Amino acid sequence: MSEERELRENESSSEFPTVILFVFAACAVLIGFGFAYEEAKPAFSLSASLRISELLLFGAGLYSVALLRGQLRAVRGQLVAQLQQMERHEQQLEDENRLRSYQMYHQLFARIPEPGELTQRMYDIAKKHGFLKGLEGFGTPIGADVSRAIQGDTDDFLSVRAFLDEFEKFCGAVQAKLVDPEYAFSMQSGRVIRYFTVFSPIIKDLQSENDMAYAELQKTAEAWRQRRRTEDEAKRLNRGIGGPSVPALNQSRRAIR
């Protein structure tokens, strides 16, 4: 439809010179006719010819303005169409880039750390020191005696440090906006909160010597823990009568009021 309209507008614009030439020729004929018959037919004088010519010229001027307005409208339509096409192309590029980013995030951060020797060591340490139950949910901090026992065992302590280092690198990427925050939150918030909570006594001991130890992990875990609490509280309040989960009942209550 747009191409057909543009073709019609181009045809109309091509008629413009012909119309103007016709108007000027008609004016010339009328003026010459007025000169020839001014004495023979006073009723059709030169002044009358000039007035008619003025009307024709005025009409031609109005027509040229209308035609120019149509041409400007056509150009504006073309510019708008080009802008919309550019916006669609830009949105398509953004969507493709977001998809590639999510695919990369999923490949790199779907599991932290990757299943292997380190994760097996953590399971063995939790079993050895009796805090497997503490790894459930958002985690339970290990006791002071467990913390001392782990720090007193070089192999266990180094394994815990290596495990926490993986989360520190991930949280550093989140804080630096190298990873999409919403994707990171949806994929890893539970595990980040859990392991920060479980090993918080060891982290505090390390921070007493170096206050920057696991700073990114702590910052991210505390922010995400607060967000999870807020979201869980909102879900709890929205359950039951009065919540959005029962819209029909709510509508009935509003109707009664």
Backbone bond lengths (Angstrom), bond angles and torsions (degrees), N, CA, C in turn:
res aa  C-N    CA-C-N  psi(-1)  N-CA   C-N-CA  omega(-1)  CA-C   N-CA-C  phi
1 M - - - 1.458 - - 1.531 110.86 -
2 S 1.330 118.41 -43.01 1.459 121.33 -178.94 1.522 111.00 -64.20
3 E 1.348 117.35 -38.85 1.459 120.36 178.81 1.526 110.70 -66.31
4 E 1.337 116.22 -39.39 1.466 119.68 178.88 1.518 110.40 -65.15
5 R 1.352 116.61 -42.44 1.464 119.69 179.04 1.522 110.57 -64.16
6 E 1.328 116.73 -40.78 1.461 120.54 179.02 1.517 110.65 -63.68
7 L 1.360 117.53 -38.07 1.464 120.71 178.34 1.510 110.97 -64.12
8 R 1.367 116.23 -41.76 1.465 119.42 178.85 1.524 110.61 -63.80
9 E 1.325 116.74 -41.06 1.460 120.18 -179.41 1.518 110.81 -66.31
10 N 1.331 117.20 -37.08 1.462 120.06 177.60 1.523 111.24 -66.37
11 E 1.352 115.74 -38.51 1.464 119.65 177.18 1.519 110.60 -64.15
12 S 1.355 115.91 -40.26 1.462 119.61 179.89 1.520 110.58 -65.19
13 S 1.337 116.05 -40.90 1.461 119.12 -179.53 1.526 110.97 -67.35
14 S 1.333 117.78 -30.74 1.464 120.37 179.49 1.519 111.20 -71.55
15 E 1.341 118.16 -21.48 1.453 121.78 178.15 1.522 112.02 -78.79
16 F 1.339 116.68 -15.25 1.455 120.58 -173.59 1.533 112.94 -58.54
17 P 1.340 121.69 -50.47 1.481 120.38 179.83 1.522 112.23 -59.68
18 T 1.325 118.08 -38.94 1.462 120.95 -179.33 1.519 111.17 -62.67
19 V 1.345 115.95 -43.64 1.472 120.24 -179.70 1.515 110.57 -63.44
20 I 1.341 116.82 -43.62 1.471 120.39 -179.11 1.533 110.51 -64.05
21 L 1.341 117.86 -42.88 1.459 120.91 177.89 1.524 110.94 -61.79
22 F 1.329 115.60 -40.22 1.459 119.06 179.07 1.525 111.09 -63.54
23 V 1.326 116.80 -40.90 1.470 120.25 -179.46 1.518 110.22 -65.04
24 F 1.342 117.04 -45.22 1.458 119.45 -179.76 1.538 111.17 -64.77
25 A 1.342 116.48 -38.52 1.473 119.25 178.04 1.522 110.43 -64.23
26 A 1.340 116.10 -40.86 1.467 119.58 179.19 1.516 110.39 -64.50
27 C 1.351 115.96 -40.15 1.464 118.95 178.41 1.533 110.37 -63.03
28 A 1.338 116.56 -42.97 1.472 119.96 -179.90 1.516 110.85 -62.61
29 V 1.335 115.93 -42.51 1.467 119.16 179.01 1.519 111.07 -62.45
30 L 1.336 116.34 -44.13 1.467 119.83 -179.34 1.533 111.71 -63.46
31 I 1.335 114.98 -42.20 1.477 117.58 179.64 1.528 110.15 -65.29
32 G 1.342 116.65 -44.59 1.463 119.10 177.87 1.516 111.08 -62.94
33 F 1.344 115.75 -39.85 1.465 119.17 177.53 1.522 110.54 -62.14
34 G 1.325 116.13 -37.07 1.463 119.54 179.73 1.505 111.41 -66.57
35 F 1.339 119.03 -40.83 1.449 122.40 177.72 1.524 110.56 -63.22
36 A 1.343 116.60 -42.18 1.468 120.50 -174.46 1.510 112.07 -68.72
37 Y 1.323 115.32 -35.59 1.470 117.83 -173.53 1.517 113.02 -110.49
38 E 1.336 115.60 15.43 1.475 116.71 -177.59 1.524 111.21 -63.70
39 E 1.389 115.90 -41.42 1.459 118.11 -178.36 1.522 111.44 -82.89
40 A 1.354 116.09 -37.88 1.472 118.54 -176.73 1.513 111.81 -72.62
41 K 1.307 117.43 -37.16 1.465 120.36 -177.66 1.524 107.76 -130.58
42 P 1.295 117.32 84.62 1.472 120.54 -177.63 1.529 112.96 -58.12
43 A 1.328 116.23 -27.14 1.465 118.34 -177.38 1.526 111.30 -64.59
44 F 1.306 115.21 -27.46 1.481 119.51 178.94 1.530 106.89 -111.36
45 S 1.287 117.40 74.23 1.462 123.80 -173.04 1.511 111.53 -84.03
46 L 1.332 113.84 175.99 1.461 120.23 177.70 1.516 111.22 -64.13
47 S 1.332 115.87 -37.80 1.476 118.66 -179.70 1.520 110.72 -62.42
48 A 1.349 115.66 -36.88 1.471 117.92 178.56 1.523 110.41 -66.22
49 S 1.330 116.34 -39.34 1.459 119.83 178.36 1.522 111.05 -63.06
50 L 1.347 114.28 -40.93 1.469 118.34 179.27 1.532 111.06 -64.38
51 R 1.329 116.71 -39.90 1.469 118.87 179.32 1.523 111.08 -63.84
52 I 1.352 115.34 -41.88 1.464 118.59 178.39 1.532 110.60 -64.75
53 S 1.350 114.23 -39.00 1.467 117.90 178.49 1.524 110.70 -63.79
54 E 1.349 116.30 -40.02 1.465 119.86 177.89 1.526 111.11 -60.44
55 L 1.339 115.75 -41.56 1.466 119.41 178.54 1.522 111.34 -63.55
56 L 1.353 115.02 -41.66 1.464 118.19 178.40 1.520 111.95 -63.96
57 L 1.339 115.10 -42.28 1.461 118.88 178.74 1.535 111.25 -65.28
58 F 1.325 115.21 -40.40 1.464 119.05 178.31 1.537 110.52 -62.05
59 G 1.354 115.43 -43.12 1.454 119.36 177.18 1.519 112.18 -62.53
60 A 1.360 114.74 -40.73 1.470 118.25 178.09 1.519 110.88 -64.25
61 G 1.355 116.24 -37.43 1.464 119.57 177.68 1.516 111.65 -63.60
62 L 1.340 117.20 -44.70 1.463 120.49 177.61 1.525 110.85 -60.93
63 Y 1.338 114.96 -41.87 1.466 118.51 -179.96 1.529 110.90 -63.62
64 S 1.361 116.46 -40.58 1.467 119.20 -179.98 1.523 110.63 -65.85
65 V 1.356 117.20 -37.32 1.467 120.30 177.69 1.528 110.58 -64.18
66 A 1.348 115.05 -44.91 1.463 118.70 179.04 1.530 111.22 -62.44
67 L 1.350 114.97 -40.40 1.456 118.73 -179.81 1.525 111.00 -66.96
68 L 1.349 115.50 -40.50 1.468 119.29 177.61 1.519 110.94 -63.35
69 R 1.330 116.21 -40.01 1.471 120.07 177.91 1.525 110.60 -61.49
70 G 1.349 116.62 -40.20 1.459 119.82 177.61 1.523 111.95 -64.42
71 Q 1.356 115.18 -39.63 1.458 118.60 178.68 1.528 111.21 -65.25
72 L 1.346 115.67 -41.51 1.468 119.07 177.86 1.524 111.05 -63.47
73 R 1.344 116.31 -38.49 1.462 119.89 177.88 1.518 110.41 -63.89
74 A 1.333 116.22 -39.62 1.468 119.48 179.25 1.524 110.92 -65.32
75 V 1.354 115.82 -42.58 1.470 119.15 178.19 1.517 110.69 -63.33
76 R 1.336 115.97 -42.47 1.465 119.69 178.21 1.526 110.80 -60.88
77 G 1.343 116.92 -41.57 1.458 120.23 178.20 1.525 111.94 -62.12
78 Q 1.337 115.92 -39.78 1.460 119.50 177.92 1.521 111.51 -65.07
79 L 1.351 116.46 -41.83 1.461 120.44 179.50 1.530 111.25 -65.18
80 V 1.334 115.57 -41.30 1.469 119.72 178.28 1.524 110.63 -62.96
81 A 1.333 115.95 -43.16 1.468 119.99 179.28 1.526 111.07 -63.06
82 Q 1.344 116.81 -40.97 1.460 120.19 178.08 1.524 111.13 -65.27
83 L 1.344 116.19 -40.68 1.464 120.11 178.53 1.521 111.12 -63.54
84 Q 1.334 116.27 -43.43 1.457 119.61 178.38 1.525 111.42 -63.16
85 Q 1.328 116.24 -39.40 1.463 119.85 178.04 1.528 110.73 -64.47
86 M 1.331 116.73 -40.15 1.462 120.41 177.86 1.526 110.76 -65.13
87 E 1.344 116.90 -40.27 1.462 120.35 179.03 1.521 111.09 -65.23
88 R 1.353 116.58 -40.83 1.465 119.42 177.65 1.529 110.63 -64.28
89 H 1.333 115.70 -40.19 1.469 119.29 179.07 1.526 110.83 -65.34
90 E 1.337 115.98 -40.73 1.469 119.83 178.17 1.518 111.17 -64.42
91 Q 1.342 116.77 -42.19 1.459 119.94 178.33 1.520 111.09 -64.04
92 Q 1.325 115.92 -38.95 1.462 119.76 177.97 1.525 110.94 -62.83
93 L 1.334 116.76 -41.90 1.458 120.39 177.92 1.527 111.16 -64.29
94 E 1.333 116.59 -39.99 1.463 120.29 178.43 1.523 111.05 -64.32
95 D 1.325 116.45 -42.76 1.467 120.06 179.37 1.525 110.89 -63.94
96 E 1.329 116.00 -42.89 1.464 119.39 179.50 1.529 110.74 -64.86
97 N 1.334 116.24 -41.07 1.463 119.65 179.28 1.520 110.96 -65.59
98 R 1.354 116.73 -40.00 1.467 120.43 178.38 1.520 110.76 -63.89
99 L 1.335 116.03 -41.24 1.457 119.80 179.14 1.522 110.70 -63.72
100 R 1.329 117.07 -44.89 1.472 119.97 178.60 1.525 110.79 -62.76
101 S 1.344 115.76 -38.31 1.459 119.14 178.77 1.516 111.20 -63.79
102 Y 1.356 116.14 -44.03 1.463 119.42 179.58 1.529 111.16 -64.05
103 Q 1.331 115.79 -37.87 1.460 118.66 177.47 1.524 110.95 -63.78
104 M 1.343 115.89 -40.65 1.463 119.82 178.16 1.527 110.42 -66.35
105 Y 1.365 116.56 -43.54 1.464 119.62 178.13 1.523 110.86 -58.17
106 H 1.337 114.60 -43.29 1.459 118.56 -176.63 1.527 110.95 -65.66
107 Q 1.320 116.28 -37.62 1.462 119.70 179.22 1.529 111.13 -67.93
108 L 1.340 116.19 -38.81 1.461 119.87 -174.42 1.526 113.62 -87.56
109 F 1.347 116.82 -34.14 1.456 119.36 -168.43 1.523 114.60 -125.11
110 A 1.331 117.22 13.97 1.475 117.76 179.05 1.520 110.79 -61.39
111 R 1.320 117.15 -35.81 1.467 122.32 175.58 1.520 109.06 -131.45
112 I 1.330 115.73 130.98 1.462 121.00 177.66 1.524 108.03 -127.29
113 P 1.341 116.68 120.50 1.465 126.05 -17.67 1.518 110.93 -73.29
114 E 1.306 115.94 176.75 1.455 119.84 178.30 1.534 109.56 -62.81
115 P 1.345 116.88 142.36 1.467 119.23 177.66 1.527 110.71 -55.21
116 G 1.299 116.59 132.72 1.454 120.54 -178.62 1.505 110.99 170.22
117 E 1.303 116.09 -150.11 1.462 121.54 -174.87 1.522 111.88 -63.22
118 L 1.352 117.22 -39.78 1.459 119.93 -176.69 1.524 111.83 -66.72
119 T 1.337 116.89 -44.21 1.462 119.20 178.59 1.527 111.03 -65.50
120 Q 1.314 116.68 -36.09 1.470 119.49 176.50 1.520 110.68 -65.38
121 R 1.336 117.08 -39.03 1.461 120.63 177.74 1.520 110.95 -61.93
122 M 1.358 116.45 -39.78 1.465 119.75 -180.00 1.523 110.48 -64.57
123 Y 1.315 116.83 -40.52 1.467 120.00 177.30 1.526 110.10 -62.60
124 D 1.318 116.49 -42.98 1.469 120.09 179.90 1.529 110.94 -64.44
125 I 1.346 116.95 -39.81 1.466 120.22 179.25 1.528 110.67 -66.06
126 A 1.331 116.57 -42.76 1.459 119.83 178.79 1.526 111.11 -62.74
127 K 1.313 116.12 -40.33 1.465 120.22 178.53 1.524 110.58 -68.65
128 K 1.310 116.83 -42.41 1.470 121.99 -178.77 1.521 111.71 -62.38
129 H 1.328 116.92 -41.57 1.462 120.90 -176.03 1.532 112.58 -97.99
130 G 1.328 116.27 3.54 1.457 120.30 171.24 1.511 116.33 72.02
131 F 1.336 117.90 37.84 1.471 117.88 176.21 1.539 112.11 -124.82
132 L 1.323 116.58 31.61 1.470 119.56 176.63 1.527 111.41 -60.39
133 K 1.344 116.68 -39.04 1.468 120.32 179.81 1.527 110.91 -63.57
134 G 1.327 115.14 -29.11 1.463 118.93 -179.54 1.509 114.01 -70.75
135 L 1.331 117.51 -9.78 1.462 121.33 179.20 1.529 112.63 -89.01
136 E 1.308 117.01 4.08 1.464 120.22 179.94 1.523 110.00 -86.55
137 G 1.346 115.79 151.67 1.464 120.77 177.83 1.511 112.25 59.96
138 F 1.335 115.58 -134.48 1.460 120.55 177.99 1.521 111.98 -86.31
139 G 1.318 117.63 6.82 1.456 121.37 173.90 1.512 113.68 88.48
140 T 1.331 114.58 156.27 1.458 123.10 175.89 1.517 107.84 -126.28
141 P 1.335 118.47 130.36 1.473 119.93 -178.40 1.529 111.61 -59.05
142 I 1.314 115.90 139.10 1.451 119.46 175.40 1.529 108.71 -67.51
143 G 1.336 116.20 154.60 1.452 119.68 -179.75 1.520 112.02 -75.11
144 A 1.314 115.23 167.89 1.463 120.32 -178.86 1.518 111.30 -61.99
145 D 1.336 117.33 -36.84 1.457 120.32 -179.97 1.528 111.28 -67.01
146 V 1.340 116.65 -39.50 1.463 120.56 177.61 1.520 110.09 -66.54
147 S 1.333 116.41 -41.04 1.460 120.32 178.57 1.519 110.95 -60.10
148 R 1.327 117.14 -44.91 1.467 120.21 179.11 1.520 111.39 -65.26
149 A 1.338 115.83 -37.95 1.471 119.49 -179.09 1.529 110.86 -65.34
150 I 1.332 116.42 -42.49 1.468 119.55 179.54 1.525 110.46 -65.86
151 Q 1.329 116.90 -44.96 1.465 120.00 -178.91 1.530 111.96 -68.70
152 G 1.321 115.52 -22.57 1.460 119.39 177.71 1.516 113.41 -82.68
153 D 1.323 117.02 -13.54 1.466 121.93 178.21 1.531 107.44 -104.44
154 T 1.309 116.95 110.65 1.471 121.00 -173.65 1.519 112.45 -57.72
155 D 1.328 117.66 -46.01 1.469 120.51 -178.04 1.524 110.65 -64.15
156 D 1.334 116.56 -45.18 1.471 119.96 179.98 1.524 110.66 -64.13
157 F 1.320 116.35 -43.44 1.460 120.54 -177.80 1.527 111.30 -63.95
158 L 1.331 117.21 -43.79 1.464 120.29 179.13 1.528 111.44 -65.51
159 S 1.327 116.42 -35.36 1.467 119.77 178.15 1.527 110.81 -66.93
160 V 1.332 116.73 -42.67 1.469 120.34 177.68 1.524 110.04 -63.43
161 R 1.330 117.06 -42.46 1.467 120.32 178.37 1.530 110.80 -61.78
162 A 1.316 117.54 -43.89 1.470 120.49 179.42 1.528 110.56 -63.68
163 F 1.322 116.72 -37.94 1.462 121.63 178.92 1.531 110.20 -64.94
164 L 1.318 116.59 -47.39 1.465 120.42 179.76 1.527 111.72 -67.22
165 D 1.335 116.14 -30.88 1.471 119.17 178.22 1.526 111.58 -59.93
166 E 1.329 117.06 -35.95 1.466 120.54 179.11 1.524 110.49 -62.70
167 F 1.319 117.29 -40.89 1.467 121.02 178.38 1.531 111.13 -71.78
168 E 1.319 116.60 -34.28 1.470 119.67 177.88 1.524 110.36 -63.69
169 K 1.320 117.90 -42.17 1.471 120.85 178.39 1.525 110.52 -64.40
170 F 1.309 116.10 -43.02 1.463 119.42 179.44 1.524 111.05 -63.43
171 C 1.327 117.54 -46.61 1.467 120.75 -178.89 1.525 110.90 -66.98
172 G 1.337 117.66 -32.06 1.458 119.83 174.18 1.514 111.59 -62.84
173 A 1.337 116.08 -40.03 1.475 119.97 176.82 1.519 110.92 -64.97
174 V 1.333 116.98 -37.23 1.469 120.96 178.41 1.532 110.02 -65.07
175 Q 1.327 116.73 -47.77 1.465 121.04 -178.45 1.519 111.86 -64.99
176 A 1.325 117.06 -31.12 1.467 121.13 179.07 1.524 112.52 -85.15
177 K 1.343 116.77 3.69 1.468 122.58 179.72 1.531 112.68 64.24
178 L 1.326 116.49 24.37 1.458 119.83 175.00 1.517 111.22 -82.00
179 V 1.315 116.26 -16.51 1.457 122.91 176.29 1.522 107.33 -122.99
180 D 1.326 116.35 138.53 1.455 120.42 178.89 1.529 109.80 -58.93
181 P 1.347 118.95 122.08 1.461 121.12 -174.59 1.528 113.63 -59.82
182 E 1.336 117.06 -41.03 1.457 119.34 -178.23 1.524 111.32 -67.97
183 Y 1.317 115.56 -40.65 1.466 118.97 177.65 1.525 109.63 -63.28
184 A 1.342 116.40 -46.53 1.464 120.49 -179.64 1.526 110.88 -60.14
185 F 1.314 116.05 -42.44 1.474 119.51 -179.53 1.519 110.86 -63.78
186 S 1.325 116.51 -45.30 1.464 119.54 -177.64 1.519 112.39 -66.39
187 M 1.333 116.85 -31.55 1.460 120.54 -175.56 1.522 113.45 -88.93
188 Q 1.333 117.77 -36.67 1.466 119.42 -167.18 1.527 115.06 -128.68
189 S 1.315 119.46 3.12 1.471 118.75 -175.23 1.526 111.97 -59.62
190 G 1.330 116.47 -42.61 1.472 119.18 -178.42 1.516 112.43 -62.22
191 R 1.327 117.41 -44.05 1.467 120.74 -177.31 1.529 111.22 -72.22
192 V 1.351 116.98 -38.67 1.465 119.91 177.91 1.525 110.17 -61.45
193 I 1.329 116.55 -47.71 1.472 120.73 179.59 1.530 110.34 -62.88
194 R 1.330 116.43 -43.51 1.469 120.79 -175.43 1.524 111.71 -61.93
195 Y 1.330 117.23 -52.37 1.463 118.83 -173.79 1.522 112.19 -75.58
196 F 1.335 117.64 -28.15 1.464 118.58 171.92 1.523 110.14 -65.17
197 T 1.328 116.53 -42.24 1.460 120.43 -179.70 1.524 111.12 -65.67
198 V 1.327 117.03 -47.43 1.469 121.48 -176.50 1.528 110.67 -59.50
199 F 1.333 116.34 -45.28 1.467 119.61 -174.26 1.534 112.70 -100.45
200 S 1.337 116.89 18.03 1.473 119.57 179.91 1.526 112.90 -58.88
201 P 1.342 121.32 -35.54 1.478 118.91 176.66 1.530 112.71 -61.86
202 I 1.331 117.57 -40.96 1.460 120.42 177.87 1.522 110.46 -67.66
203 I 1.346 116.92 -40.83 1.466 120.95 179.42 1.526 110.41 -62.35
204 K 1.325 117.51 -41.01 1.467 120.39 179.04 1.525 111.00 -63.72
205 D 1.320 116.66 -39.91 1.466 119.23 178.06 1.526 110.95 -63.69
206 L 1.334 116.16 -39.89 1.461 119.65 178.98 1.527 110.97 -68.18
207 Q 1.335 116.73 -37.34 1.467 120.30 -179.50 1.526 112.18 -71.18
208 S 1.340 116.96 -21.31 1.464 119.25 175.70 1.528 111.07 -66.95
209 E 1.313 116.28 -24.14 1.458 121.20 177.01 1.527 111.67 -97.21
210 N 1.343 116.24 -32.08 1.472 121.52 179.21 1.522 107.53 -144.30
211 D 1.330 116.26 105.72 1.472 119.46 -173.26 1.521 112.97 -67.75
212 M 1.328 118.51 -9.82 1.459 120.92 177.53 1.535 112.44 -92.29
213 A 1.322 116.96 -1.05 1.471 119.50 -178.63 1.523 109.97 -64.05
214 Y 1.300 116.05 122.33 1.466 123.84 178.03 1.538 112.05 53.95
215 A 1.346 115.57 36.78 1.464 120.22 179.82 1.519 111.50 -66.51
216 E 1.340 117.59 -39.03 1.468 120.32 -179.19 1.520 110.85 -69.66
217 L 1.319 116.48 -38.87 1.459 120.32 176.77 1.519 110.45 -62.99
218 Q 1.309 117.32 -44.59 1.460 120.75 -179.72 1.526 111.33 -64.56
219 K 1.322 116.93 -45.87 1.462 121.03 -179.04 1.527 111.05 -60.38
220 T 1.320 115.92 -46.36 1.472 120.41 -178.33 1.515 111.44 -68.40
221 A 1.338 116.93 -44.93 1.464 120.50 -177.54 1.515 111.12 -63.17
222 E 1.323 118.42 -43.79 1.464 120.64 -179.06 1.523 111.77 -66.23
223 A 1.336 116.84 -40.09 1.471 119.94 178.07 1.520 110.75 -65.33
224 W 1.314 117.27 -43.82 1.463 120.78 -178.86 1.526 111.46 -70.50
225 R 1.324 117.24 -34.05 1.461 119.57 177.57 1.526 110.40 -63.60
226 Q 1.342 116.73 -42.75 1.463 120.19 177.82 1.522 110.88 -64.26
227 R 1.310 116.64 -39.80 1.470 119.63 178.88 1.520 110.94 -65.72
228 R 1.320 117.43 -43.11 1.462 120.17 179.01 1.522 110.92 -62.62
229 R 1.325 117.72 -40.06 1.463 120.80 177.85 1.524 111.02 -62.99
230 T 1.337 115.61 -43.25 1.469 119.54 179.86 1.521 111.12 -63.94
231 E 1.328 116.47 -44.28 1.462 119.94 -179.38 1.525 111.39 -67.88
232 D 1.325 117.22 -40.90 1.471 120.48 178.42 1.518 110.87 -64.64
233 E 1.343 116.89 -38.24 1.463 120.34 178.77 1.530 110.57 -66.50
234 A 1.346 115.94 -39.90 1.468 119.21 178.27 1.524 110.82 -64.33
235 K 1.333 117.32 -40.00 1.464 120.52 177.70 1.523 110.52 -63.93
236 R 1.336 115.96 -40.72 1.469 119.30 -179.46 1.520 110.91 -63.98
237 L 1.333 117.36 -42.34 1.459 121.12 -178.84 1.522 112.18 -69.27
238 N 1.332 116.46 -25.65 1.459 120.12 -178.16 1.528 113.04 -85.28
239 R 1.314 116.57 -4.50 1.464 119.14 177.80 1.518 110.20 -82.44
240 G 1.324 115.35 153.80 1.468 120.50 174.51 1.516 112.98 81.34
241 I 1.339 115.30 -166.53 1.464 121.74 -176.68 1.516 109.46 -64.84
242 G 1.308 115.22 132.95 1.453 120.37 -179.60 1.510 113.52 96.53
243 G 1.336 117.09 -14.26 1.457 120.78 179.75 1.511 111.28 -89.30
244 P 1.325 117.14 164.30 1.469 121.43 180.00 1.519 113.37 -67.24
245 S 1.339 117.47 -10.00 1.463 119.55 179.83 1.519 111.99 -73.88
246 V 1.342 118.07 -12.56 1.465 121.15 178.27 1.525 108.83 -127.01
247 P 1.335 118.67 67.45 1.464 121.18 -174.25 1.520 113.01 -64.62
248 A 1.333 117.31 -34.74 1.464 118.89 -178.44 1.525 110.71 -63.62
249 L 1.351 116.47 -42.68 1.451 120.48 179.62 1.521 110.27 -66.96
250 N 1.309 117.34 -40.78 1.454 120.57 178.60 1.526 111.23 -62.34
251 Q 1.340 115.89 -39.80 1.470 119.65 179.28 1.516 110.18 -64.13
252 S 1.329 116.54 -39.77 1.463 121.00 178.74 1.518 110.27 -63.87
253 R 1.338 116.47 -40.93 1.461 119.69 179.35 1.511 111.51 -64.14
254 R 1.351 117.56 -40.34 1.446 119.75 177.61 1.516 111.32 -66.46
255 A 1.333 116.89 -35.46 1.460 119.86 178.72 1.518 111.26 -65.41
256 I 1.359 116.63 -36.95 1.460 120.89 179.89 1.509 110.43 -66.05
257 R 1.355 116.42 -38.68 1.460 119.85 178.72 1.528 111.39 -66.09
